[in-house]
Amino acid sequence: MQCDVQDIRSNFALRCSSQGLRLMLVCLGCIAFLNSVPVDAADQVVTHDETLFGKIESVTPEAVRLLPRGSAGAPQEIGVVNVLMIQFDEEPQGLIEAKRRLLKKDFVSALFAVEAIDENQMKSSSVAIRGEYAYTQAVATGRIAIGTGEKIPFALRRVERVIDQFTRSIHYYELLELAGDLEVALGHFDKAKSFYDKMIEGPPLMRIRARRLGGNVLAAEGRHLEAVTEFEKVQLGNLDLNGGEQEKMAACLGQAASLIAMSRFGEAVSRIRALLSRDFPEEVPVSSAEELLGKAYSLLGQSFLEMGQNQEALIAYLTVDLVYNTDSDVHAESLLQLIGLWAEGGYPLRAAEAKKKLVDSYPRSEAATRLNSTSE
């Protein structure tokens, strides 16, 4: 097996050159926001494209109404699908930092930051700020539980408590999804579906997302043929709205995963390659594009591996490792597969490098646990 790592890095890093500059500029803008300290006291609404300053007039699960700073006109309404984060001017710095870490998906650091806040300080804060505190704590706890497989019932109770207490939160639909994901992790598929179905009451994109998540439930139950049909409906639906194309791509990958589970590897490869051949629409955020592409190449590698096409599998998994490695679970799984592929191809040093990266970077991951079990 011959493989030039530098060539692979170059080829795949430049694959979507038409959007590469745009993604880089948006990413730099996000970094600037995440590391900035506001010079004037004001509420903030962070969207995929910009940070808006002013006074938050009201918050509902569907939208935030913000009176822009210096404006005497009507408040601006920002829909939930465009909101990444809200921040009130009186929030403690620890809470602001915790939410920034949530945006980076650094859930452990986010939980440390939010739990370091003085609870007495929170008790004297406004309902809105207490809601942000409870939301941040719940999401960090829930995502850590899903990632580690530990304390899932505790995390679910914490999430449900926030859903019940802060029914008008802009994070309401995100919390419903997280509660459903936790129920899936517990094997409670009917309960998971009930949480996802509540999202149907939201804006059009939430209804589409709920349908895709329903497909995930079918797949988790092993009902892959039904899941394929459900994912197909999502892809064929009218998705001419902000975020719709992203849901369509995620449904395509869910469909590919179910095809793999049914040993229909060739069909999975065809669908993934068709997805990869398209340019990502500008509406898809940088972080989402990275995650979708990482999952796509991971599924491609899995399909090739099952078909006995090891060199193609190696290239796919290496693409995840070198280029699209933002999703820790997907990256860890790719590293695990690279260990075996490098070893079988006669590259023991590269196999050792992949093993060290997996153990050092993701010691508590499912992939690392499987590696340890096979080494015993």
N, C-alpha and C positions, 0 to 999 in steps of 0.2 A: 504494500500500500504506500503510495507516494502522496505527500501532501505538504505544500508550502504554506505555512501558517501566515506569513506576511502577505502573500498573494490573496489568501482568503480574506484577511482583515481589510485589505485595500478594496477588493472587489465588492464586498458586501457593505462596507462602510459608505461607499459611493453609489450604491445601488439606486437610491432615490435622490439623485443629485438635485432634481428640480425642487424638492422640498427641503433639502438639507440646510440651506442657508436660512430659510424661514424658521425651521425648527431650532436652529442654533440661536437666532436672535430672540425668539420667544423664551427659550431656556435661560439666556443671559438676563432677560427681563425678570424672570421668576426668581433667579438667584439674587438679583439686586433687591427685589422686594423682601425676600426672606431674610436678608442680612441688613435691612435698613432699619433705622429708628426714626419714627415720625417726629418732625420738628414742631408740629402744631397739634394741639389736642383736638381730635375729631374722631367721629365714628368712621369706620372703613368697611367697604365691601370689595372683596378681591374676586375678580372674575378671571376667566381664561385669558382675557386680553389686556386687562388693565386693573388698577386699583383706584376706586372711587372714594372721595373724601366728602364728609358732610355730617348730617344728622339723620340717624335712622329713625324714621317716623313710626314705622310699624313692621312687624314680621309675621308672616303666615307660612304654612308649609309650601305654598305655591310661589311666594315672592317676598322680596324685601323692598320697602318703599324708603328711598333715601332723598333727603333734601340736600342737593349739592352745596358745598361750601361756597358762600358768597352769592347764593341764588335767592331771589325773592319769588321765584315762580313755583310751579307745582312740583311735588316730589317725583323723582324718577323711580320707575318700577323695574326691578331686576328679577327675572324669573329664576326659579330654583335651579333649573338645568344649567344656568350660567354662573351660579354662585359657587366659588371654591371655599370662601371663608368670610365670616363677618367678624368685626372687632369693635367693641364699644370703648370710648375714650377713657372710661374709668376702670377698665379691666386691669388686674394686677399683671405685672410683667411676666410672672411665671406662667400664667394662663395663656398669654399671647405666645410665649415661646413654645408651650406644649402644643398649641394648635398649628404653629409653623412646622413642628416636627411631625404632626399628623399628615400635613400636606406632603412631606417627604417620605411618608410611610415608615418613619422611624418610630414604631409604636412603643417599643420598650422605653426609649428616651422620653417620649411624650408622656407615658404613664409616670415615670419618675418625676418629671417636671410638674405635672398637675397634682400629684399626691404630696409634693413638697410645699404646696400652698397652705397657708394657715386656714383651717376650716372656720374658725371664728370670723376671719375676714370675709369669707364667703357668706356666712349667715347674715352679715350686715349689708351685703351687696344687693343690687336690684335683682328682680326676678329674671330679667334678661341675662345678666351676667351669671347668675346661678345656673341658668339653663345651659349656657356655654360651658361652664365648669363640668356639669353633670354629663353633657354630651361628650366632651373630650375624654373624660374618665371612662365612660362606657365604651366608646369606640376603641380606645387603646386596649382596654381589657378584653374586649371581644375579639379583636384581630389577633392579639397575642394568643388567646385561647385556641382559636382556629389553627394558628400556625404551629402551636406546640401540642395540641390535642389534650391539653390539661385545663382543669377548672372550667370546663365549658358550661355546666349548669350554673355556676356562680356568675359567670360572665353574662349568661342569658338573663338571669334575674336582674342584674344591674341594667342591662339594655331595656328590658321590659318596664322597669321602674321609671326610666327616663321617658319612654314613650307615653306612659300613663300620666306623668306629672307635667310634661311640657308638650301639650298637644298642638300648640301653635308654633312650634319651633320650625325654622327653615330646614332643620336636619331630620324632620319627621320621616320622610321617605327613605333616607339613607339608613336610619335606625331600623325601620321595618325590614329593609333588605338584610341588614346585619343580623337581626333576630331570626330571619328565615335561614340565613347561612349557618347560624349556630344550631338551629333545629335539624338541618341537614347533617351537620357533623355528629349530632346525637342519634341520627337514624330515624328521626320523627318527621317523616316526609309529609304527612297530612298537615301537621302543624306548620311546617315550613311553607307549604302552599297557601295556607290561610294568611300568613304574613305577607307573602308576595301578592296575593289577590287584593289586599287592602291598598296596594300601590295603584291599582286600576282606577281608584277614585281621583288620582292626581292628574297632572297635565298629560297631554298626548304622549310625550316621550316616556313617562312613567308607565303608561299602559303597555307600550311596546316592550319596555324593559321587564315588566311583570310577566309578559308572555315568554320572553327568553328565559327568565329565571324558572318559569314553570317547566321549560324544556330541560333545564339543569336538574330539576327534581326527578323528572322521568328517567334521565340518564343515571342519576344516583341510585334509583330503584332498580336499575338493570333493564328498564323498559326502553331499550335503545331504538327500536323501530319506531315507536311512538315519538320518541325524542327527536329523531331525524325529521319526522313529519312536522312537529311543532317548530323546530328551527327553520324549516323550509318556509313555513307560513310567515315567520318574522321577516325573512329575506324577501319575500314576494310582496309584502305589505307596502303601503304608501308611506315612505319614510322621508318625505320632503320637509324635514324640520331639523332644527339644530340638535345635533347629537344622534339623529336617526341612522346615519351611515355607520357610526361607531357601533351601534347595537346590531346592525346588519352584519358587520364583520365579526363581531363576537358570536353571533348566532351561527355563522359559517364555520367558525372554529369549534363550536359545540357540536355541530353536525359532523365535522370531521372526526372528533373524538369518539362519537357514537359509532361511526362507520368503522373505526379501528377496533372498537370493542366487539363488533360483529365480524371481524376478520375481513372486512372489505377494504383492504389496504390501498389497492389501486385507485378506488373511488376517492378515498381520503386524500391521496397525493394529488389527484386532479383538481379537487376543490381548493386545496391549499395553494397549489401553484397558480390557479386562476386568481385567487385573492392577492398573492404576492406580485402578480404581474400588473396590478392596478396601482395607480398613484393614490396615496392617501389624500382625501379631501382636506382642505385647509381648516375645516371645522373641527377635525380630530385633534385634541390637545396632544402636546409632545409626550407627556407621560403615558397617555393611553396608547398612542402609536407605538411607543417602545414596548409596552406590555403585550399588545396584540401581536406585534411582529415576533417577539420572543416566544410566545406561545405557539405561533404558526410554525416557526422553525423547529421547535421542540416536537410538535406533532408530526412534522415532516420527518424528523429523525427517527421517531418511533415507528412510523410506517415503513421507512426504508429498512430499519433493523429487522422488523418482522418479515420483510420480503427477502432478507439475506443480502441486501445491497449495502454492505458495511461502509464502503468508501463514501457513498452518498449520505449515509447516516452520520458519519464522522463530520462531514462538511456542514451538515445542518446543525448538529449539536455544537460544533465549534463556532458557528455563527452566533449562537446564543451566548456562548462564553465570551467572545471577543467584541460583539457589537450590541446585542439586545439582551443585556443581563440585569435589567432593573427589577424584574420580579424574582425575589429570592428563592421561592419554591421551584420555579421553572429553571433558574440558573443552577440550583443545587442538583436537580434531576439530570440536567445536561452534563454536569461535571461527573456525576456517577456513571453515566453511560460512556463518557469519554475515557474514563479509567479503563474499562474493558476493551473499548475499540482501539485505543492506543496500544494496549498490551497485545491484543490479537494481531495487530498490524506490525509488531516488532519494534515498538518504540517505548521501551520500559521507562526511560527517563521522563518522557512526556506523560506517561501514565502516572508516575510518581508525582509529577507537578500538579496534575489534575486532582489527585488524591489529597495532596497537601492543601490545595486551595479549598476543596470541599470541607475538609476537617477544620481548617482555620477560619473560614468565612461563615460556615453554616453548621456548627458543631451539634446543634439541637434539631436539625432538620430531619425529616423523614428519610431523605436520601442518605444522610450520614448514619442514621440508625441502621438502615439496610446494609450499608457498607460494613459497619461493625459486626453485624450478625453473620455476614458471609466470611469475615476474616477470622471468626472464632473457630 
